[in-house]
């Protein structure tokens, strides 16, 4: 092959890449590459601050760190926003107001994180000591020191709690504005920044913060940076999120544990009883059998159904990656499944297993279930459907420990504790003019297809923005899909962090 024949394909590929990315996006990419060492160093310092949602003092340190970042990078009017309840984690706010701008965007991420059990993490990891690895640990990645020369491989990963969920979102948003500011680029929209400190606890007081600061938080669109990109590695946009609520069950049997030989076949076993009532809630194809469970679902619009058809299939990829042979709903793709309400058993407990196992009939069995909701579902109504189903299985339902009188009256007793902080689903129309600008802005950062998903599988409190601020939301996630969020060995792939800065920057520069 001649040199000319070699050069021409490379030239075509280069032209395609440049054409796919806007001039502004390329400037942000250049800035990120030049300042990678400073970005990673600051990010690692951020990750070193514990941020478990139940520890308010640590959360305040995170809020202070974010405020310092924002002030250093030219964001104005930086302040903490509070609700009526005292001592709740504040939201961190800042703004960049553009003279003459008539449109306002608010960028959202959260700085609190899930609880950690250090013993469950890889033996070489500690949740709040960020470490750099050459690849994913389960793909034989090895620990290396952070490079002194500032040269990073985009496939490397940083391991720490909230590396992906959601300090990466906070970091990408703030550094995106820094890149814009220092590259001489000019936004045409007003930009506001809102970083929540209570998302992992269900955003319990977010409604208070929104109501107390309603005037300050007026905008045309909230852009949410949370969650993973598509499993194919392509960037994606979510137009809605599922709601979420929980129910906690305890089934009661004998008042004291019994010898399984002396009383087996005679004394009711609460573990078996609970397993049976839970099993009655789904059929063999994963469809929930509870009466009316799907009745109030608002169907996808023609635009949303059309978008769903273009989502790349990753079902076989994920089966191989996860080591499973089939999906629970065998007639639905992954994308179709997350657009339906779901019922999941988060955990069950009764008696002991392993070395602590004994031949006994336990006294109680407990479980917690997780209900994911889609547009049309109401979380309290969905809870009640489950409770009504349990009653139909012959159970006496109580919210307290059963009395001796109740034990004598009812053969089946279950205590049900309702989650009182459920959230409903939310979905923004794909046909809005500003939404189409968002799509174009993300497309300007990549040569690949941008995946458009009507609904995210996870949950965020986005219906609160719609309820209290009468505004629309859209989610643009950045984390790698295998980031282990909410679990041990959480991580962020560096390419995803750098791409996230570029994506957030392009959104800030929408025309």
C-alpha positions in Angstrom: 0.0 0.0 0.0 1.4 3.4 -0.9 1.9 6.3 1.5 -0.9 8.2 -0.1 -3.3 5.2 0.4 -2.4 5.2 4.0 -2.8 8.9 4.5 -6.1 9.4 2.8 -8.1 7.1 5.3 -6.5 8.8 8.2 -7.3 12.2 6.8 -10.9 11.2 6.3 -11.1 9.9 9.9 -9.7 13.1 11.3 -12.1 15.2 9.2 -15.0 13.1 10.5 -14.0 13.6 14.1 -13.5 17.3 13.7 -16.8 17.7 11.9 -18.5 15.8 14.7 -17.2 18.1 17.4 -17.9 21.9 17.6 -15.0 24.4 17.8 -16.1 25.2 21.3 -16.1 21.5 22.3 -12.6 21.1 21.0 -11.4 24.1 22.9 -12.8 22.6 26.1 -11.2 19.3 25.3 -7.8 21.0 24.8 -8.1 22.8 28.1 -9.0 19.6 29.9 -6.0 17.8 28.4 -3.7 20.6 29.3 -4.9 20.8 32.9 -5.6 17.1 33.6 -3.1 17.0 36.5 -4.8 20.0 38.3 -8.2 18.5 37.7 -7.4 15.1 39.0 -5.5 16.4 42.0 -8.4 18.6 43.1 -10.9 15.8 42.4 -8.9 13.3 44.5 -8.8 15.9 47.4 -12.6 16.1 47.0 -13.0 12.3 47.1 -11.0 12.2 50.3 -13.7 14.0 52.3 -16.2 11.4 53.7 -19.7 12.2 52.5 -22.0 9.5 53.9 -25.5 11.0 53.9 -26.0 10.4 57.6 -23.0 12.4 58.8 -23.9 16.1 58.7 -20.5 17.4 59.8 -18.7 15.6 56.9 -21.3 16.8 54.5 -20.7 20.4 55.6 -17.0 19.9 54.8 -17.9 18.8 51.3 -20.2 21.8 50.9 -17.3 24.1 52.0 -15.0 22.4 49.5 -17.4 22.9 46.7 -17.9 26.6 47.5 -14.1 27.0 47.5 -13.9 25.4 44.0 -16.7 27.6 42.7 -15.1 30.8 44.0 -11.7 29.9 42.6 -13.2 29.2 39.1 -15.1 32.5 38.7 -18.6 31.5 39.6 -20.5 34.3 41.4 -22.9 34.7 44.3 -21.8 31.4 45.8 -23.8 30.5 48.9 -25.5 27.8 50.9 -29.3 27.3 50.5 -31.3 26.1 53.5 -34.8 24.9 54.2 -37.0 25.5 57.2 -35.7 22.5 59.1 -32.5 23.3 61.0 -29.2 21.5 60.5 -30.2 19.7 57.3 -27.5 19.4 54.6 -27.5 22.6 52.6 -27.5 22.9 48.9 -24.6 24.8 47.4 -25.6 27.5 44.9 -23.7 29.8 42.5 -24.5 31.6 39.3 -23.1 33.3 36.2 -25.5 35.9 34.8 -25.1 37.0 31.2 -26.2 40.5 30.3 -29.2 40.4 28.0 -29.7 36.6 28.4 -33.4 35.6 28.5 -32.9 31.9 29.1 -31.5 30.3 32.3 -30.1 26.8 32.8 -29.5 25.2 36.2 -26.9 22.5 36.5 -27.6 19.9 39.2 -25.5 17.2 40.9 -25.3 15.9 44.5 -22.4 15.7 46.8 -23.6 13.2 49.4 -22.9 9.5 49.1 -24.1 6.0 50.0 -23.0 4.3 53.3 -19.8 2.3 53.1 -18.7 -1.0 54.6 -14.9 -1.0 54.2 -14.6 -4.7 54.8 -16.6 -5.3 51.6 -14.1 -3.3 49.5 -11.1 -4.8 47.7 -8.4 -5.4 50.3 -6.2 -2.8 48.7 -8.9 -0.1 48.8 -10.3 2.2 51.4 -13.5 4.1 50.5 -12.1 7.6 51.2 -8.5 7.1 50.1 -8.7 7.6 46.3 -6.5 5.2 44.4 -5.5 5.0 40.7 -5.8 1.8 38.7 -4.7 0.9 35.2 -8.1 -0.7 34.5 -11.1 -2.1 36.3 -10.0 -4.3 39.2 -12.1 -7.2 37.9 -10.3 -6.8 34.6 -6.9 -7.2 36.2 -6.2 -3.5 36.7 -3.3 -2.8 39.0 -2.7 0.1 41.4 -0.3 2.8 40.3 0.7 6.1 41.9 -0.8 9.3 40.6 1.7 10.4 37.9 4.0 13.3 38.8 4.2 14.5 35.2 0.4 14.8 34.9 0.2 12.4 32.0 -2.9 10.2 32.4 -4.2 7.3 30.3 -7.9 7.7 29.7 -8.6 4.1 30.5 -7.2 4.4 34.0 -9.8 4.6 36.9 -10.0 6.3 40.2 -11.5 4.1 43.0 -13.3 5.9 45.9 -16.8 6.3 47.3 -18.8 8.8 45.1 -16.1 8.8 42.4 -19.0 8.3 40.0 -22.1 8.9 42.1 -22.0 11.9 42.2 -18.9 13.8 42.9 -17.9 13.2 39.3 -21.0 15.2 38.3 -20.1 18.1 40.6 -16.5 18.1 39.4 -17.5 18.0 35.7 -19.9 20.8 36.0 -17.6 23.2 37.9 -14.6 22.4 35.7 -16.7 22.8 32.5 -17.4 26.4 33.5 -13.7 26.9 34.4 -12.7 25.6 30.9 -15.2 28.0 29.3 -14.0 30.9 31.3 -10.3 30.4 30.7 -10.7 29.5 27.1 -12.3 32.9 26.3 -15.7 31.3 25.4 -18.9 33.2 26.2 -22.2 31.5 27.2 -25.4 33.0 25.8 -27.6 31.7 28.6 -27.6 32.5 32.3 -26.0 29.6 34.2 -26.9 28.6 37.7 -25.4 25.8 39.8 -27.2 23.7 42.5 -25.5 20.9 44.4 -27.7 18.9 46.7 -26.4 17.2 49.9 -29.3 14.8 50.7 -30.1 12.9 47.5 -28.9 9.5 48.8 -31.3 9.9 51.8 -34.2 10.4 49.4 -33.9 14.2 49.2 -36.0 14.4 52.3 -35.8 18.2 52.7 -35.3 19.2 49.1 -38.9 20.5 48.8 -38.1 22.9 51.7 -35.0 24.2 50.0 -36.8 24.7 46.7 -39.8 26.5 48.3 -37.5 28.8 50.5 -35.5 29.8 47.5 -38.1 29.8 44.7 -37.2 33.2 43.3 -33.5 32.5 43.1 -34.0 29.1 41.4 -36.2 30.2 38.5 -35.0 28.8 35.3 -36.1 27.4 31.9 -34.4 24.0 32.3 -32.6 21.9 35.0 -29.8 19.8 33.6 -29.1 16.8 35.8 -25.7 15.2 35.9 -26.1 11.9 37.6 -25.9 8.3 36.5 -24.1 6.3 33.8 -23.7 6.6 30.1 -25.1 3.8 27.9 -23.7 0.3 28.4 -22.4 0.5 24.8 -20.1 3.4 26.0 -22.2 6.0 24.0 -23.3 9.2 25.6 -27.0 9.3 26.4 -29.7 11.6 27.5 -32.6 10.7 29.9 -35.9 12.6 29.6 -37.3 11.1 32.8 -36.6 9.1 35.9 -38.5 6.4 37.8 -40.0 7.1 41.2 -39.1 5.0 44.2 -40.5 3.8 47.5 -39.9 0.9 49.9 -41.9 -1.4 52.2 -40.5 -3.2 55.2 -42.0 -6.6 56.2 -41.8 -8.8 59.3 -43.7 -12.1 59.4 -44.3 -13.6 62.9 -44.6 -17.2 64.0 -43.7 -18.8 67.4 -42.7 -16.4 70.2 -39.5 -18.4 70.8 -37.2 -20.3 68.4 -38.0 -24.0 68.1 -36.1 -27.3 67.5 -36.8 -28.2 63.9 -36.9 -31.9 64.7 -39.3 -31.6 67.6 -41.6 -29.0 65.9 -40.9 -29.3 62.2 -44.1 -30.0 60.1 -46.2 -28.6 62.9 -45.0 -25.0 63.9 -45.3 -22.5 61.1 -42.0 -21.3 59.6 -41.9 -17.5 59.1 -39.1 -17.8 56.5 -41.2 -20.1 54.4 -44.3 -18.0 54.9 -42.5 -14.8 53.8 -40.9 -16.5 50.8 -44.3 -17.7 49.7 -46.0 -14.3 50.0 -43.2 -12.6 48.1 -43.2 -15.3 45.4 -47.0 -14.7 45.0 -46.2 -11.1 43.8 -44.5 -12.1 40.5 -45.1 -14.7 37.8 -42.4 -16.8 36.1 -41.9 -14.1 33.4 -41.1 -11.4 35.9 -44.5 -9.7 35.6 -46.0 -8.3 38.9 -49.2 -10.1 39.7 -50.5 -7.6 42.2 -54.0 -6.3 41.1 -53.8 -2.9 39.3 -50.0 -2.7 39.5 -49.7 -1.5 35.9 -53.2 0.1 35.5 -52.2 3.8 36.0 -49.1 3.8 33.8 -49.1 6.7 31.3 -48.0 5.2 28.0 -44.9 6.5 26.1 -45.6 9.1 23.4 -45.0 8.4 19.7 -41.7 10.3 20.0 -40.6 8.3 23.0 -41.5 5.0 21.4 -39.6 6.0 18.3 -36.5 6.9 20.4 -36.8 3.6 22.2 -36.5 1.7 18.9 -33.1 3.4 18.2 -31.5 2.5 21.6 -28.6 0.1 20.8 -29.3 -3.4 22.2 -26.9 -4.4 25.0 -28.9 -7.3 26.4 -26.5 -10.0 25.2 -23.5 -7.9 26.2 -24.8 -7.4 29.8 -25.8 -11.1 30.2 -22.2 -12.1 29.4 -20.8 -9.3 31.6 -23.0 -10.2 34.5 -22.9 -13.9 34.1 -26.6 -14.5 33.7 -28.4 -16.6 31.2 -31.7 -14.8 30.7 -33.6 -11.7 31.7 -36.3 -11.8 34.3 -38.9 -10.4 31.8 -37.9 -12.6 28.9 -40.2 -10.8 26.4 -38.7 -7.3 27.2 -35.4 -5.7 26.4 -33.5 -3.8 29.1 -34.7 -0.5 27.8 -38.3 -1.7 27.6 -38.1 -3.1 31.1 -37.0 0.1 32.8 -40.0 1.9 31.3 -42.3 -0.2 33.4 -42.9 -0.1 37.2 -41.0 -2.8 39.1 -41.0 -4.7 42.3 -37.6 -5.8 43.7 -36.6 -7.7 46.8 -33.7 -5.8 48.3 -33.0 -8.3 51.0 -34.4 -11.1 53.2 -33.3 -12.3 56.6 -34.4 -15.1 59.0 -32.3 -17.4 61.2 -28.6 -17.9 60.4 -26.6 -19.5 57.6 -23.1 -20.7 57.1 -21.1 -21.5 60.2 -23.8 -20.0 62.4 -26.6 -22.1 60.9 -28.6 -24.2 63.4 -31.5 -26.7 63.1 -34.2 -24.3 64.3 -37.5 -22.8 63.3 -36.9 -19.0 63.6 -39.4 -16.7 65.2 -39.5 -14.0 62.5 -38.6 -13.3 58.9 -38.0 -9.9 57.5 -37.6 -8.4 54.1 -37.5 -5.0 52.3 -38.9 -4.5 48.9 -38.2 -1.6 46.5 -40.9 -0.3 44.2 -39.8 1.6 41.1 -42.5 3.8 39.6 -43.1 5.3 36.2 -45.2 8.2 35.1 -48.8 7.8 36.3 -47.9 5.8 39.4 -48.4 7.4 42.8 -46.0 6.0 45.4 -48.5 5.9 48.2 -51.1 4.3 46.0 -48.5 1.7 44.8 -47.7 0.8 48.4 -51.4 0.2 49.1 -51.7 -2.1 46.2 -49.0 -4.3 47.7 -50.6 -4.3 51.1 -54.0 -5.2 49.6 -52.3 -8.1 47.9 -50.8 -9.3 51.2 -54.2 -9.2 52.9 -55.7 -11.3 50.1 -53.0 -13.9 50.9 -54.7 -14.3 54.3 -52.5 -12.0 56.4 -53.5 -9.7 59.2 -51.5 -6.6 58.5 -50.3 -4.4 61.4 -47.8 -1.6 61.8 -46.8 -2.7 65.3 -45.5 -5.8 67.2 -48.4 -8.2 67.4 -50.2 -8.5 70.8 -50.9 -11.9 72.4 -54.6 -11.3 71.5 -53.7 -10.8 67.8 -51.5 -13.9 67.8 -54.5 -15.9 69.1 -56.9 -14.5 66.6 -54.9 -14.6 63.3 -52.9 -17.5 61.8 -50.8 -15.2 59.6 -49.4 -12.0 60.9 -47.2 -9.5 59.1 -45.9 -6.1 60.2 -45.7 -3.6 57.3 -43.8 -0.4 57.7 -44.3 2.1 54.9 -41.5 4.3 53.6 -42.8 7.8 54.2 -40.5 9.6 51.8 -41.3 8.1 48.5 -40.8 10.0 45.2 -42.9 9.9 42.0 -41.6 9.5 38.5 -41.1 12.5 36.2 -40.7 12.8 32.4 -40.0 15.7 30.1 -41.3 15.9 26.6 -38.8 15.2 23.8 -40.6 17.6 21.6 -39.7 20.8 23.5 -37.5 23.3 21.6 -35.0 23.7 24.4 -34.7 19.9 24.7 -33.8 19.7 21.0 -31.0 22.2 21.7 -29.7 20.0 24.5 -29.6 17.0 22.1 -27.7 19.1 19.6 -25.2 20.3 22.2 -24.4 16.7 23.3 -24.2 15.6 19.7 -21.6 18.3 19.1 -19.2 16.5 21.5 -19.1 13.1 19.8 -18.9 11.3 16.5 -21.1 8.5 17.9 -24.8 8.2 18.2 -26.3 9.9 21.3 -28.7 7.5 22.9 -32.1 9.0 23.8 -33.8 7.2 26.7 -37.4 8.2 27.7 -36.7 7.0 31.3 -33.7 6.3 33.5 -33.9 3.1 35.4 -32.8 4.8 38.6 -34.6 7.4 40.6 -34.0 11.1 41.3 -36.3 13.7 42.9 -37.0 15.5 39.7 -40.8 15.6 40.1 -40.1 18.1 43.0 -38.6 20.6 40.5 -41.7 20.3 38.4 -44.0 20.5 41.4 -42.5 23.5 43.2 -40.7 25.4 40.5 -42.9 24.6 37.5 -39.8 23.8 35.4 -38.6 21.0 33.1 -35.6 18.7 33.8 -33.4 16.6 31.6 -30.6 14.2 32.6 -27.2 14.0 31.0 -25.1 11.3 32.8 -21.3 10.9 32.4 -20.1 7.9 34.5 -19.0 4.6 33.1 -21.8 1.9 33.3 -19.6 -0.4 35.3 -18.8 2.1 38.0 -20.2 0.1 41.0 -22.2 3.0 42.3 -23.9 2.4 45.7 -21.6 -0.7 46.2 -18.1 -1.5 47.1 -15.2 -0.6 44.8 -16.9 2.4 43.3 -14.9 4.0 40.5 -14.8 6.5 37.6 -13.0 5.9 34.3 -10.9 9.0 33.5 -12.2 9.2 29.9 -15.7 9.5 31.3 -14.7 12.3 33.7 -12.9 14.2 30.9 -15.8 13.6 28.4 -18.2 14.8 31.1 -16.4 18.1 31.4 -16.6 18.5 27.7 -20.3 17.6 27.6 -21.3 19.9 30.4 -19.3 22.7 28.7 -21.1 22.2 25.5 -24.4 22.4 27.3 -23.4 25.7 28.9 -22.6 27.1 25.5 -25.9 26.2 23.8 -27.0 28.8 21.3 
